[in-house]
Every structure is written in C-alpha cells, then in structure tokens.
Amino acid sequence: MVKKDGAKKLNFDLDEGSFTEQAERHKMTLTQFANFVIKNYKDNKAGKKVSYNPTLTTYRRAIFYKNSKKWKK
C-alpha cells in the first residue's frame, strides 16, 4: 500500500518472530530486551565483561526494533 506522500506502508507485526521469542526467554518486554541487548553489545565491544554476549544478528534486530517503534507514530 502506498500513502499519498509516496511512502510505503510497512506490513509486519513486531509481536511475532525470533526477537520476540528471545525476549520472552529472558522474561523481558521487547523494549527492555532491546535496551539490554544494545547495552551489552556495546559494553562487550568496549572490552567490559558482560553477563550476556549478544550476536551481531540479535544486535541488528534490537536496532531495527528501536527504529521501527518510531515508524508507528
């Protein structure tokens, strides 16, 4: 679907998928898990010891989730 301003409407549900499953396994909401992943990924890259070492894919999913929340407004 295309809006009047030419932007495409994205048709996906953030409540389903592997990132949501990871958040549920950690007993966190999506926003909490995204913040947790981003913080731990950056701390790990800075050489700090972290309890959870997310993969690059999980980090990218967290960034995508944080950005996509802005789109819904």
VONUDREN-342758 format. One record per atom (N, C-alpha, C): residue number from 1; residue in three letters; atom name; z, x, y. Coordinates in pm, 1 decimal. Layout:
N
+-----+------+------+----------+----------+----------+
| pos | code | site |        w |        u |        v |
+-----+------+------+----------+----------+----------+
| NUM |  Ala |   CA |        Z |        X |        Y |
...
+-----+------+------+----------+----------+----------+
***
This chain:
73
+-----+------+------+----------+----------+----------+
| pos | code | site |        w |        u |        v |
+-----+------+------+----------+----------+----------+
|   1 |  Met |    N |      0.0 |     83.7 |   -116.7 |
|   1 |  Met |   CA |      0.0 |      0.0 |      0.0 |
|   1 |  Met |    C |      0.0 |     89.6 |    124.8 |
|   2 |  Val |    N |    -74.9 |     53.4 |    223.8 |
|   2 |  Val |   CA |    -83.1 |    130.6 |    347.1 |
|   2 |  Val |    C |    -29.4 |     46.8 |    462.2 |
|   3 |  Lys |    N |     59.1 |    105.5 |    540.8 |
|   3 |  Lys |   CA |    114.4 |     36.1 |    656.6 |
|   3 |  Lys |    C |     12.9 |     39.1 |    770.4 |
|   4 |  Lys |    N |     41.4 |    -34.9 |    876.4 |
|   4 |  Lys |   CA |    -51.0 |    -42.8 |    989.8 |
|   4 |  Lys |    C |    -71.8 |     92.0 |   1057.7 |
|   5 |  Asp |    N |     31.7 |    178.0 |   1056.6 |
|   5 |  Asp |   CA |     18.5 |    306.9 |   1122.6 |
|   5 |  Asp |    C |    -51.3 |    411.3 |   1035.2 |
|   6 |  Gly |    N |    -96.8 |    371.0 |    918.7 |
|   6 |  Gly |   CA |   -171.3 |    460.9 |    830.7 |
|   6 |  Gly |    C |    -85.2 |    533.0 |    727.9 |
|   7 |  Ala |    N |     46.0 |    520.4 |    736.6 |
|   7 |  Ala |   CA |    134.3 |    586.8 |    641.3 |
|   7 |  Ala |    C |    139.5 |    506.5 |    511.6 |
|   8 |  Lys |    N |    142.6 |    577.1 |    400.4 |
|   8 |  Lys |   CA |    150.2 |    509.9 |    271.2 |
|   8 |  Lys |    C |    294.2 |    471.9 |    241.0 |
|   9 |  Lys |    N |    312.3 |    355.8 |    180.9 |
|   9 |  Lys |   CA |    443.8 |    312.4 |    136.8 |
|   9 |  Lys |    C |    466.7 |    372.1 |     -1.1 |
|  10 |  Leu |    N |    576.0 |    443.8 |    -16.8 |
|  10 |  Leu |   CA |    607.2 |    505.1 |   -145.0 |
|  10 |  Leu |    C |    672.3 |    402.1 |   -234.9 |
|  11 |  Asn |    N |    630.0 |    401.9 |   -358.0 |
|  11 |  Asn |   CA |    674.6 |    301.7 |   -451.3 |
|  11 |  Asn |    C |    747.7 |    369.2 |   -567.5 |
|  12 |  Phe |    N |    875.7 |    404.7 |   -548.7 |
|  12 |  Phe |   CA |    953.3 |    462.4 |   -656.1 |
|  12 |  Phe |    C |   1099.0 |    422.4 |   -638.7 |
|  13 |  Asp |    N |   1173.3 |    432.4 |   -746.2 |
|  13 |  Asp |   CA |   1312.5 |    391.1 |   -746.6 |
|  13 |  Asp |    C |   1399.2 |    513.8 |   -772.1 |
|  14 |  Leu |    N |   1489.5 |    542.7 |   -680.4 |
|  14 |  Leu |   CA |   1576.2 |    659.0 |   -695.8 |
|  14 |  Leu |    C |   1692.0 |    633.2 |   -791.1 |
|  15 |  Asp |    N |   1708.8 |    510.2 |   -835.7 |
|  15 |  Asp |   CA |   1818.9 |    478.4 |   -925.3 |
|  15 |  Asp |    C |   1784.0 |    498.7 |  -1072.0 |
|  16 |  Glu |    N |   1665.9 |    549.9 |  -1098.8 |
|  16 |  Glu |   CA |   1624.7 |    578.2 |  -1235.9 |
|  16 |  Glu |    C |   1569.2 |    719.4 |  -1240.2 |
|  17 |  Gly |    N |   1599.6 |    791.0 |  -1345.9 |
|  17 |  Gly |   CA |   1541.0 |    923.1 |  -1360.4 |
|  17 |  Gly |    C |   1641.8 |   1028.4 |  -1401.4 |
|  18 |  Ser |    N |   1591.1 |   1149.7 |  -1417.8 |
|  18 |  Ser |   CA |   1672.7 |   1258.4 |  -1470.1 |
|  18 |  Ser |    C |   1780.1 |   1303.7 |  -1371.7 |
|  19 |  Phe |    N |   1750.7 |   1300.8 |  -1241.2 |
|  19 |  Phe |   CA |   1852.4 |   1341.8 |  -1143.6 |
|  19 |  Phe |    C |   1969.3 |   1243.7 |  -1145.1 |
|  20 |  Thr |    N |   1940.4 |   1116.0 |  -1159.0 |
|  20 |  Thr |   CA |   2045.2 |   1014.6 |  -1167.8 |
|  20 |  Thr |    C |   2128.7 |   1034.8 |  -1293.2 |
|  21 |  Glu |    N |   2063.1 |   1067.3 |  -1403.5 |
|  21 |  Glu |   CA |   2135.5 |   1092.1 |  -1528.4 |
|  21 |  Glu |    C |   2228.9 |   1212.6 |  -1515.3 |
|  22 |  Gln |    N |   2181.9 |   1317.6 |  -1447.4 |
|  22 |  Gln |   CA |   2266.3 |   1435.3 |  -1426.4 |
|  22 |  Gln |    C |   2388.0 |   1399.1 |  -1341.5 |
|  23 |  Ala |    N |   2367.7 |   1319.9 |  -1238.4 |
|  23 |  Ala |   CA |   2478.7 |   1278.4 |  -1152.6 |
|  23 |  Ala |    C |   2579.7 |   1195.8 |  -1231.8 |
|  24 |  Glu |    N |   2531.0 |   1106.9 |  -1316.4 |
|  24 |  Glu |   CA |   2620.4 |   1024.5 |  -1397.9 |
|  24 |  Glu |    C |   2699.1 |   1109.6 |  -1496.9 |
|  25 |  Arg |    N |   2636.3 |   1211.7 |  -1552.8 |
|  25 |  Arg |   CA |   2707.4 |   1301.1 |  -1645.4 |
|  25 |  Arg |    C |   2820.1 |   1376.2 |  -1576.0 |
|  26 |  His |    N |   2801.8 |   1404.3 |  -1446.7 |
|  26 |  His |   CA |   2905.2 |   1472.1 |  -1368.9 |
|  26 |  His |    C |   3001.3 |   1373.3 |  -1302.7 |
|  27 |  Lys |    N |   2980.8 |   1244.5 |  -1330.8 |
|  27 |  Lys |   CA |   3065.0 |   1136.5 |  -1277.2 |
|  27 |  Lys |    C |   3068.6 |   1139.5 |  -1124.0 |
|  28 |  Met |    N |   2948.1 |   1149.3 |  -1064.1 |
|  28 |  Met |   CA |   2933.5 |   1151.0 |   -918.8 |
|  28 |  Met |    C |   2825.0 |   1053.3 |   -877.8 |
|  29 |  Thr |    N |   2829.1 |   1015.0 |   -750.7 |
|  29 |  Thr |   CA |   2718.7 |    936.7 |   -696.2 |
|  29 |  Thr |    C |   2602.6 |   1031.7 |   -671.2 |
|  30 |  Leu |    N |   2485.2 |    976.0 |   -642.4 |
|  30 |  Leu |   CA |   2368.2 |   1060.5 |   -616.5 |
|  30 |  Leu |    C |   2389.2 |   1150.2 |   -494.9 |
|  31 |  Thr |    N |   2446.5 |   1095.7 |   -389.4 |
|  31 |  Thr |   CA |   2468.8 |   1174.4 |   -268.2 |
|  31 |  Thr |    C |   2569.5 |   1285.8 |   -292.8 |
|  32 |  Gln |    N |   2677.9 |   1255.2 |   -361.7 |
|  32 |  Gln |   CA |   2778.2 |   1356.7 |   -392.6 |
|  32 |  Gln |    C |   2718.1 |   1466.9 |   -478.8 |
|  33 |  Phe |    N |   2640.4 |   1428.7 |   -579.3 |
|  33 |  Phe |   CA |   2580.6 |   1527.5 |   -668.9 |
|  33 |  Phe |    C |   2478.1 |   1613.2 |   -595.7 |
|  34 |  Ala |    N |   2398.7 |   1551.9 |   -507.4 |
|  34 |  Ala |   CA |   2300.2 |   1628.8 |   -430.9 |
|  34 |  Ala |    C |   2369.9 |   1732.9 |   -344.1 |
|  35 |  Asn |    N |   2476.6 |   1693.9 |   -275.5 |
|  35 |  Asn |   CA |   2552.1 |   1788.5 |   -193.4 |
|  35 |  Asn |    C |   2613.7 |   1898.6 |   -278.9 |
|  36 |  Phe |    N |   2666.4 |   1862.2 |   -394.6 |
|  36 |  Phe |   CA |   2727.3 |   1956.6 |   -488.3 |
|  36 |  Phe |    C |   2624.4 |   2058.7 |   -536.4 |
|  37 |  Val |    N |   2506.3 |   2011.8 |   -573.6 |
|  37 |  Val |   CA |   2400.4 |   2099.8 |   -623.0 |
|  37 |  Val |    C |   2354.1 |   2195.9 |   -513.9 |
|  38 |  Ile |    N |   2329.5 |   2143.6 |   -394.4 |
|  38 |  Ile |   CA |   2279.7 |   2226.7 |   -285.0 |
|  38 |  Ile |    C |   2382.4 |   2333.9 |   -248.4 |
|  39 |  Lys |    N |   2508.9 |   2295.4 |   -239.5 |
|  39 |  Lys |   CA |   2614.1 |   2391.8 |   -205.0 |
|  39 |  Lys |    C |   2625.8 |   2500.5 |   -311.6 |
|  40 |  Asn |    N |   2630.4 |   2460.8 |   -438.2 |
|  40 |  Asn |   CA |   2645.7 |   2558.7 |   -545.3 |
|  40 |  Asn |    C |   2524.1 |   2649.2 |   -559.0 |
|  41 |  Tyr |    N |   2405.0 |   2595.1 |   -536.7 |
|  41 |  Tyr |   CA |   2283.6 |   2677.0 |   -545.3 |
|  41 |  Tyr |    C |   2284.3 |   2783.1 |   -435.8 |
|  42 |  Lys |    N |   2319.7 |   2743.2 |   -313.4 |
|  42 |  Lys |   CA |   2322.7 |   2838.5 |   -202.5 |
|  42 |  Lys |    C |   2433.8 |   2941.7 |   -220.8 |
|  43 |  Asp |    N |   2551.2 |   2899.0 |   -267.4 |
|  43 |  Asp |   CA |   2661.5 |   2992.5 |   -291.8 |
|  43 |  Asp |    C |   2624.8 |   3092.8 |   -400.5 |
|  44 |  Asn |    N |   2556.4 |   3045.7 |   -504.1 |
|  44 |  Asn |   CA |   2515.1 |   3133.3 |   -613.4 |
|  44 |  Asn |    C |   2415.5 |   3237.7 |   -563.0 |
|  45 |  Lys |    N |   2321.3 |   3197.5 |   -479.3 |
|  45 |  Lys |   CA |   2222.8 |   3290.0 |   -423.7 |
|  45 |  Lys |    C |   2287.5 |   3391.8 |   -330.4 |
|  46 |  Ala |    N |   2400.7 |   3353.4 |   -268.6 |
|  46 |  Ala |   CA |   2471.8 |   3442.9 |   -177.9 |
|  46 |  Ala |    C |   2561.7 |   3540.4 |   -253.8 |
|  47 |  Gly |    N |   2568.2 |   3525.9 |   -385.3 |
|  47 |  Gly |   CA |   2647.8 |   3616.8 |   -466.9 |
|  47 |  Gly |    C |   2788.7 |   3569.5 |   -494.3 |
|  48 |  Lys |    N |   2822.3 |   3449.2 |   -453.3 |
|  48 |  Lys |   CA |   2955.6 |   3395.1 |   -479.5 |
|  48 |  Lys |    C |   2960.7 |   3339.3 |   -620.8 |
|  49 |  Lys |    N |   3081.0 |   3341.8 |   -679.6 |
|  49 |  Lys |   CA |   3098.6 |   3281.7 |   -811.1 |
|  49 |  Lys |    C |   3106.4 |   3131.2 |   -795.5 |
|  50 |  Val |    N |   3030.4 |   3059.4 |   -877.7 |
|  50 |  Val |   CA |   3031.8 |   2913.2 |   -873.7 |
|  50 |  Val |    C |   3060.0 |   2859.5 |  -1013.0 |
|  51 |  Ser |    N |   3118.7 |   2739.9 |  -1017.5 |
|  51 |  Ser |   CA |   3150.2 |   2679.3 |  -1146.8 |
|  51 |  Ser |    C |   3027.6 |   2613.9 |  -1209.2 |
|  52 |  Tyr |    N |   2931.5 |   2574.0 |  -1126.2 |
|  52 |  Tyr |   CA |   2811.4 |   2506.9 |  -1174.5 |
|  52 |  Tyr |    C |   2690.8 |   2580.0 |  -1118.2 |
|  53 |  Asn |    N |   2603.4 |   2626.1 |  -1204.6 |
|  53 |  Asn |   CA |   2485.1 |   2700.1 |  -1162.9 |
|  53 |  Asn |    C |   2361.5 |   2613.4 |  -1185.3 |
|  54 |  Pro |    N |   2316.7 |   2540.1 |  -1081.2 |
|  54 |  Pro |   CA |   2201.7 |   2451.0 |  -1099.3 |
|  54 |  Pro |    C |   2070.9 |   2528.7 |  -1110.4 |
|  55 |  Thr |    N |   1977.7 |   2470.9 |  -1182.2 |
|  55 |  Thr |   CA |   1846.0 |   2531.0 |  -1192.2 |
|  55 |  Thr |    C |   1768.0 |   2504.3 |  -1063.9 |
|  56 |  Leu |    N |   1657.3 |   2573.6 |  -1048.8 |
|  56 |  Leu |   CA |   1572.5 |   2553.4 |   -932.9 |
|  56 |  Leu |    C |   1518.1 |   2411.0 |   -930.6 |
|  57 |  Thr |    N |   1486.7 |   2356.7 |  -1047.4 |
|  57 |  Thr |   CA |   1435.8 |   2220.1 |  -1056.3 |
|  57 |  Thr |    C |   1539.9 |   2119.7 |  -1007.1 |
|  58 |  Thr |    N |   1665.1 |   2137.6 |  -1048.0 |
|  58 |  Thr |   CA |   1771.7 |   2047.4 |  -1003.4 |
|  58 |  Thr |    C |   1792.4 |   2060.3 |   -853.1 |
|  59 |  Tyr |    N |   1784.4 |   2182.0 |   -801.6 |
|  59 |  Tyr |   CA |   1797.0 |   2204.4 |   -657.7 |
|  59 |  Tyr |    C |   1684.9 |   2132.7 |   -582.4 |
|  60 |  Arg |    N |   1562.9 |   2142.1 |   -633.0 |
|  60 |  Arg |   CA |   1449.7 |   2075.1 |   -568.1 |
|  60 |  Arg |    C |   1465.0 |   1923.7 |   -573.1 |
|  61 |  Arg |    N |   1518.1 |   1872.1 |   -682.0 |
|  61 |  Arg |   CA |   1541.7 |   1728.0 |   -691.5 |
|  61 |  Arg |    C |   1647.1 |   1683.9 |   -589.9 |
|  62 |  Ala |    N |   1749.6 |   1766.4 |   -571.2 |
|  62 |  Ala |   CA |   1854.3 |   1734.2 |   -473.8 |
|  62 |  Ala |    C |   1796.7 |   1731.7 |   -332.5 |
|  63 |  Ile |    N |   1713.4 |   1829.2 |   -299.6 |
|  63 |  Ile |   CA |   1648.9 |   1833.6 |   -168.5 |
|  63 |  Ile |    C |   1559.1 |   1711.2 |   -151.1 |
|  64 |  Phe |    N |   1483.6 |   1677.1 |   -255.2 |
|  64 |  Phe |   CA |   1396.2 |   1559.9 |   -249.7 |
|  64 |  Phe |    C |   1477.8 |   1433.1 |   -226.0 |
|  65 |  Tyr |    N |   1589.1 |   1420.4 |   -296.2 |
|  65 |  Tyr |   CA |   1673.5 |   1302.2 |   -279.4 |
|  65 |  Tyr |    C |   1725.4 |   1292.2 |   -136.1 |
|  66 |  Lys |    N |   1775.2 |   1403.5 |    -81.4 |
|  66 |  Lys |   CA |   1827.8 |   1402.8 |     55.0 |
|  66 |  Lys |    C |   1718.3 |   1365.0 |    155.3 |
|  67 |  Asn |    N |   1596.5 |   1416.3 |    135.9 |
|  67 |  Asn |   CA |   1485.9 |   1383.9 |    225.9 |
|  67 |  Asn |    C |   1440.4 |   1238.7 |    210.1 |
|  68 |  Ser |    N |   1437.6 |   1190.2 |     87.5 |
|  68 |  Ser |   CA |   1388.8 |   1054.6 |     62.9 |
|  68 |  Ser |    C |   1483.9 |    948.5 |    116.6 |
|  69 |  Lys |    N |   1612.1 |    981.7 |    130.2 |
|  69 |  Lys |   CA |   1705.5 |    885.5 |    190.5 |
|  69 |  Lys |    C |   1665.8 |    856.0 |    334.1 |
|  70 |  Lys |    N |   1608.9 |    952.0 |    402.2 |
|  70 |  Lys |   CA |   1566.0 |    934.0 |    541.1 |
|  70 |  Lys |    C |   1445.1 |    842.3 |    549.9 |
|  71 |  Trp |    N |   1362.1 |    838.0 |    447.0 |
|  71 |  Trp |   CA |   1239.7 |    757.9 |    448.4 |
|  71 |  Trp |    C |   1268.6 |    608.6 |    445.9 |
|  72 |  Lys |    N |   1378.4 |    569.5 |    383.5 |
|  72 |  Lys |   CA |   1409.0 |    426.9 |    365.4 |
|  72 |  Lys |    C |   1451.4 |    358.9 |    495.3 |
|  73 |  Lys |    N |   1480.0 |    436.5 |    598.4 |
|  73 |  Lys |   CA |   1527.7 |    378.3 |    724.7 |
|  73 |  Lys |    C |   1417.6 |    311.3 |    800.9 |
+-----+------+------+----------+----------+----------+
***
